[in-house]
Every structure is written in C-alpha cells, then in structure tokens.
Amino acid sequence: MEERSRIINYSLIKKLAALNCKILANEPLSKHCSFKIGGNADFLIKISDENTLQFFLQNITDEIFFILGGGTNVLFADEGYRGIIIVLDGEFKDILVHKNQIIAGAAASLPSVLNSALKNNLSGLECAVGIPGTVGGAVFGNAGTKGSWVGNAVEKIEIFNYSGLQELISRDKIKFEYRKSNLQRCVISKVYFSLKPDLHSKNTQILSENLKKRISDQPVNFPNAGCIFKNPKNESAGKLIELCGLKGKSIGGAKISEVHANFIINTGNAKSEDVFNLIGLVKFAVKENFSIELETEVKLIRAL
Ligand SMILES: Cc1cc2nc3c(=O)[nH]c(=O)nc-3n(C[C@H](O)[C@H](O)[C@H](O)COP(=O)(O)OP(=O)(O)OC[C@H]3O[C@@H](n4cnc5c(N)ncnc54)[C@H](O)[C@@H]3O)c2cc1C
C-alpha cells in the first residue's frame, strides 16, 4: 500500500468522490474492454461533467492516468494498470442535432451518432458503420472503413489539455491520417461533425448491406478488439497473415480468427500475454516472409 500511495493521490480521489464521480477501486479491466482481458486498475473513475474533468486534470500531478473510451481498441496487460483509468460519462454522452451539424460528447457511442445522422437524413458518417466504441476513441484514432474515416466529417473539437486548459480546435489544426490523429496528450470532450443533407437517402439500405457483410466477415461470436494490425500501404494485413499459414494459430486462449486473419479472438480464457505473444509471432512471420513490418492498430496498455 505504501508503494502505491507514492503514486496515487488519495486526497484527490476523495475530492472526486465528493464531486459525485463513480470511483471503482481495484477494478478488473476485463470488464471494460471488448477483448474481455486484463488485470485490475488501481482506480477506474467515471467523470460526468466538464468542471470535474478540468478539476481532475488540474490536480493530477505525479499520477499516471489513461483515458478510456468504449475499450474496443485496447489490450490491457494481465498485471493491470498502476494508476487511474478515467472514463467519461453523464453529459459527455449527449448528442445534439442542429441543422447539418451533430454535436456529440466524447463518450457518446459512435453507432448512436451514426443513427442520429441517418434519422435526420444527414450523410458524411457512413464510414462509421459497424464500428463500436465512442466518439472520443473514434476521433482519437481516426476510425473508418473502406478508405474513408470519421475525421473527414469533423468540423471542430473541444479538448482539455493535460493541464486542464479547455481549447476549441478548428479542423485546419487537426491532422487526420490512416488510423491516426495529432490529438495527443489531451482529453477530447466534444466533437462537432459537419454533415450534408442527403435527400436521396439510399444510404440506409447501402449501410445495412455493408453491416451484414461485416457481420459475415468478422468473428462476431468471440471477444476481440477489431483488426489487430494496420494495413501496410497497398497491402492487406489479414491477407499477409493468412499467406503465412497462421489462420487458426493459437497461443493459450488467444487465437488468430479463422474468419478474418487480422482478428485475434479470446476463445474464453485468454491472457493478455497470449495475445502479446501471438502478435509477436505474426510480426516475425510477416517480416520473415514479406520483409514487411506490421504496425499494431490496437493500443497495447502494459502495466507500469
Ligand atoms: C468488432 C470490432 C470491429 C471494429 N471495426 C473497426 C473498423 O472497421 N474500423 C476502425 O477504424 N476500427 C474498428 N474497430 C476498432 C475500434 O472500435 C475503434 O478504433 C474505435 O473507434 C475505438 O473507440 P473506443 O471508444 O472503444 O476507444 P478505446 O478503445 O477506449 O481507446 C482507443 C484509444 O483512444 C483513446 N481515447 C478514447 N477516448 C478518448 C478521449 N475522449 N480523448 C482522448 N483519447 C481518447 C484512448 O486513450 C486509446 O488510446 C473495431 C473494433 C471491434 C471490437
């Protein structure tokens, strides 16, 4: 406990509890990610409004913290996380449609934002079809499908930097690339999407066909974190893994999906270490066979 008290500022935790934050101590991270893997975090704290988020950031000094969205693109270590995981909640889940604009809190679910767009005949977020998780996670990692990404629809973003300063960042200051943005060392709090009226609205039908295809092409019956690796330029990571003969390869409870080789599934009792080892094996095989260095898309959050 003494060891930990050097890291965690318990008086800050007490103040956050007094501000109505939900505080979970020694919380299993497996409950908060789509992989269903990971040890315990010292604390997982749910923050419901901007003032409390600002207070947290202004007062967190030596502590280590990690901002978690829907947990659909992360792999936590078996040792868990020595520090504080923060999760946005409450007002950060709000979605407001105003003419051609959707203003979404960072904790709003991306599928709900897409639904709001479709209901209001607005187009521009079709690339989000079938992508789970939150708006904050999607914008941070510039999520997308079929060569298009959510960053294309972003007009501006509200963030808090790690000193607690709130900033409104206009589109021209944000750099979106394939599964990457320059929104580092900040907490995204609100996203303004600028969409287009879509009066033809063939959209819903095309989207439901795309969704059906995704369901048949992905291992939907097992916990996973989406594609493990980014596609190298002009290549498909899944195809390269398949050509290495690794489809179906298991280490412990982790297995390279037979449905889609760029997915690793948790067959029930996978340890994070199993997934890390499988990732290492794939990287080695692809490098040996094709001289290509695969880059992980999933964020690996190791114990500190
Ligand atoms: C079945 C399945 C299918 C998928 N398909 C796709 C796909 O087609 N395309 C695709 O791009 N992705 C896909 N993914 C991956 C994942 O859903 C996306 O990357 C998603 O956008 C991650 O959002 P999240 O809220 O879950 O983020 P998390 O996994 O919680 O976090 C991911 C990163 O975002 C950061 N982050 C989260 N919220 C904030 C915030 N408010 N401020 C600052 N940083 C933040 C975290 O710190 C972390 O570094 C899939 C995943 C699954 C499980």
The ligand as an SDF file (V2000), in Angstrom:
LIG
                    3D

 53 58  0  0  0  0  0  0  0  0999 V2000
  -15.7500   -5.9450  -33.7130 C   0  0  0  0  0  0  0  0  0  0  0  0
  -14.9180   -4.6880  -33.9220 C   0  0  0  0  0  0  0  0  0  0  0  0
  -14.8690   -4.1070  -35.1800 C   0  0  0  0  0  0  0  0  0  0  0  0
  -14.0980   -2.9640  -35.4040 C   0  0  0  0  0  0  0  0  0  0  0  0
  -14.0750   -2.3960  -36.6410 N   0  0  0  0  0  0  0  0  0  0  0  0
  -13.3610   -1.2830  -36.8580 C   0  0  0  0  0  0  0  0  0  0  0  0
  -13.3450   -0.6720  -38.1590 C   0  0  0  0  0  0  0  0  0  0  0  0
  -13.9660   -1.1220  -39.1000 O   0  0  0  0  0  0  0  0  0  0  0  0
  -12.6060    0.4640  -38.3170 N   0  0  0  0  0  0  0  0  0  0  0  0
  -11.8970    1.0220  -37.2890 C   0  0  0  0  0  0  0  0  0  0  0  0
  -11.2680    2.0620  -37.5000 O   0  0  0  0  0  0  0  0  0  0  0  0
  -11.9010    0.4610  -36.0570 N   0  0  0  0  0  0  0  0  0  0  0  0
  -12.6060   -0.6600  -35.8160 C   0  0  0  0  0  0  0  0  0  0  0  0
  -12.6110   -1.2430  -34.5770 N   0  0  0  0  0  0  0  0  0  0  0  0
  -11.7510   -0.6940  -33.5110 C   0  0  0  0  0  0  0  0  0  0  0  0
  -12.4530    0.2960  -32.5720 C   0  0  0  0  0  0  0  0  0  0  0  0
  -13.8320    0.0440  -32.4960 O   0  0  0  0  0  0  0  0  0  0  0  0
  -12.2510    1.7410  -32.9950 C   0  0  0  0  0  0  0  0  0  0  0  0
  -10.8720    2.0400  -33.0390 O   0  0  0  0  0  0  0  0  0  0  0  0
  -12.9600    2.7080  -32.0510 C   0  0  0  0  0  0  0  0  0  0  0  0
  -13.0190    3.9710  -32.6630 O   0  0  0  0  0  0  0  0  0  0  0  0
  -12.2950    2.8250  -30.6790 C   0  0  0  0  0  0  0  0  0  0  0  0
  -13.1480    3.5930  -29.8550 O   0  0  0  0  0  0  0  0  0  0  0  0
  -13.2170    3.3400  -28.2840 P   0  0  0  0  0  0  0  0  0  0  0  0
  -14.1070    4.3650  -27.6950 O   0  0  0  0  0  0  0  0  0  0  0  0
  -13.5610    1.9470  -27.9850 O   0  0  0  0  0  0  0  0  0  0  0  0
  -11.7060    3.6510  -27.8720 O   0  0  0  0  0  0  0  0  0  0  0  0
  -10.8290    2.8960  -26.7870 P   0  0  0  0  0  0  0  0  0  0  0  0
  -10.5310    1.5200  -27.2470 O   0  0  0  0  0  0  0  0  0  0  0  0
  -11.4230    3.0330  -25.4310 O   0  0  0  0  0  0  0  0  0  0  0  0
   -9.4950    3.7630  -26.8330 O   0  0  0  0  0  0  0  0  0  0  0  0
   -8.7110    3.8050  -28.0120 C   0  0  0  0  0  0  0  0  0  0  0  0
   -7.7490    4.9800  -27.8990 C   0  0  0  0  0  0  0  0  0  0  0  0
   -8.4970    6.1980  -27.9150 O   0  0  0  0  0  0  0  0  0  0  0  0
   -8.1390    6.9990  -26.7940 C   0  0  0  0  0  0  0  0  0  0  0  0
   -9.3330    7.7520  -26.3590 N   0  0  0  0  0  0  0  0  0  0  0  0
  -10.5690    7.2450  -26.1160 C   0  0  0  0  0  0  0  0  0  0  0  0
  -11.4040    8.2300  -25.7530 N   0  0  0  0  0  0  0  0  0  0  0  0
  -10.6710    9.3790  -25.7370 C   0  0  0  0  0  0  0  0  0  0  0  0
  -10.9740   10.7500  -25.4230 C   0  0  0  0  0  0  0  0  0  0  0  0
  -12.1770   11.1580  -25.0390 N   0  0  0  0  0  0  0  0  0  0  0  0
   -9.9620   11.6550  -25.5150 N   0  0  0  0  0  0  0  0  0  0  0  0
   -8.7080   11.2730  -25.9020 C   0  0  0  0  0  0  0  0  0  0  0  0
   -8.3730    9.9880  -26.2180 N   0  0  0  0  0  0  0  0  0  0  0  0
   -9.3550    9.0610  -26.1450 C   0  0  0  0  0  0  0  0  0  0  0  0
   -7.6680    6.0120  -25.7330 C   0  0  0  0  0  0  0  0  0  0  0  0
   -6.8180    6.6340  -24.7830 O   0  0  0  0  0  0  0  0  0  0  0  0
   -6.9510    4.9690  -26.5820 C   0  0  0  0  0  0  0  0  0  0  0  0
   -5.6270    5.3900  -26.8440 O   0  0  0  0  0  0  0  0  0  0  0  0
  -13.3720   -2.3970  -34.3250 C   0  0  0  0  0  0  0  0  0  0  0  0
  -13.4150   -2.9840  -33.0550 C   0  0  0  0  0  0  0  0  0  0  0  0
  -14.1920   -4.1180  -32.8500 C   0  0  0  0  0  0  0  0  0  0  0  0
  -14.2380   -4.7480  -31.4790 C   0  0  0  0  0  0  0  0  0  0  0  0
  1  2  1  0
  2  3  1  0
  2 52  2  0
  3  4  2  0
  4  5  1  0
  4 50  1  0
  5  6  2  0
  6  7  1  0
  6 13  1  0
  7  8  2  0
  7  9  1  0
  9 10  1  0
 10 11  2  0
 10 12  1  0
 12 13  2  0
 13 14  1  0
 14 15  1  0
 14 50  1  0
 15 16  1  0
 16 17  1  0
 16 18  1  0
 18 19  1  0
 18 20  1  0
 20 21  1  0
 20 22  1  0
 22 23  1  0
 23 24  1  0
 24 25  2  0
 24 26  1  0
 24 27  1  0
 27 28  1  0
 28 29  2  0
 28 30  1  0
 28 31  1  0
 31 32  1  0
 32 33  1  0
 33 34  1  0
 33 48  1  0
 34 35  1  0
 35 36  1  0
 35 46  1  0
 36 37  1  0
 36 45  1  0
 37 38  2  0
 38 39  1  0
 39 40  1  0
 39 45  2  0
 40 41  1  0
 40 42  2  0
 42 43  1  0
 43 44  2  0
 44 45  1  0
 46 47  1  0
 46 48  1  0
 48 49  1  0
 50 51  2  0
 51 52  1  0
 52 53  1  0
M  END
$$$$
